Amino acid sequence: METWRRNLYVLCGSLFVVMMAMSMIMPFLPLYIQQDFGIEDEHQVTAWAGIIFGANFLTAGLVSPIWGNLADKHGRKIMILRSGYFMSITVALTGFAGSLWQLLALRLINGLVGGIIPASTALVASSVPRERIGWAQGMLQSFVTAGTIMGPLFGGVLAGRIGFRMIFVITGCLLLLATLVITFMVKENFVPPEKEDRSNLREDFRMIFSSKELPALFFVTVMIQFALFSIIPVLPIYISQLLGSEGSKVALWAGIVQAGMGVANVFASPRLGMLGDRFGSQKVLLFALLASAIVFIPQGLVTTVWQLVVLRFLLGLSLGGLLPSVNALLRRATPTHMVSRVYGYNQSFVSIGSMLGPMIGGFLAGYVSIKGVFFMTAAFLLINAGWVYYSFFYRNKPLQGTST
């Protein structure tokens, strides 16, 4: 088997385990804060959930360009291993947090040492043939999403049996297992860049932001993440409201709602990636943004959980075309010796959107309404679709591949 295929399949399986582990507890963070730290006021719960959830992305956004620069100089695999081993420790320790401030501190540290997803994305992007980039990124995204499906389901079942704290310990163990698999099975034939291709962070910034395509894609990334993550802190509370007298089953139903979206995403991502390879990833991206915005609106109007499950499934079909398309477009616009740096900067914008989304969504839900968060999300996705149309269609300057 070709090395790039083996690496892709091993990383797909390993990231499935990583995301399954990480998503066992994060969707239930508001419930964890409410039950284990004695916070009863709903406004405080959603606000704290947004801050703690977003804290990880604050520090990750600050250090991602540094990790990307080091990856281009010393190899992408070593960055995957660095992230995996350190994250396994910090996540396990999170289960022993004695206060919300300790929980916040551990999330900040986790962001500093994290980065296994962007490092894996860069390794795949740098080794896969250009004509298969969309498909490969779609495959990787589908397994990441598959992990997020299984995680909430397992988490919902385990929460009632072993408690939220032990789930953090189990998550750390699974992260360690996945990293060990990558250590022994992923092979990278890394060739250090020539002296003229090496640069410091300031030079990276100047080169990347002098490009016409890359800043436009960074803006798309931050808007996508902001829109999608704005609903995370309030979704369990919203499900609890829909359940009414059956509110004791909220963890299980939260898992089912997440699974509905995830199943659709798993099937859609590789197929939309192939369509991007064939017809243009920018076209797939625009269509997916419009479809996602439309599907978000009725989610704020549902009256039963089953209606929400169906709509989240439809949303999952649309989401399959977002980040894989962005990653494919980034790779086609980037020379091989700068791949990790570009993905590092893009990860910073992923982190900015992922941080601001839950924070603003959590505060907005407390002072406006949870339903209003769904409508806000739809509006941001529509704005993003308008930006994509302007950047890649109205100006009539579709992305062109650059030299490797």
Secondary structure, DSSP 8 states (H G I E B T S, - for coil): --HHHHHHHHHHHHHHHHHHHHTTTGGGHHHHHHHHS----HHHHHHHHHHHHHHHHHHHHHHHHHHHHHHHHH-HHHHHHHHHHHHHHHHHHHTT--SHHHHHHHHHHHHHH--HHHHHHHHHHHHS-GGGHHHHHHHHHHHHHHHHHHHHHHHHHHHHHHHHHHHHHHHHHHHHHHHHHHHHH---------GGG---HHHHHHHHHTSSHHHHHHHHHHHHHHHHHTTTTTHHHHHHHHHGGGGGGHHHHHHHHHHHHHHHHHHHHHHHHHHHHHH-HHHHHHHHHHHHHHHHHHHTT-SSHHHHHHHHHHHHHHHTTSHHHHHHHHHHTS-GGGHHHHHHHHHHHHHHHHHHHHHHHHHHHHHT-HHHHHHHHHHHHHHHHHHHHIIIIIT---------
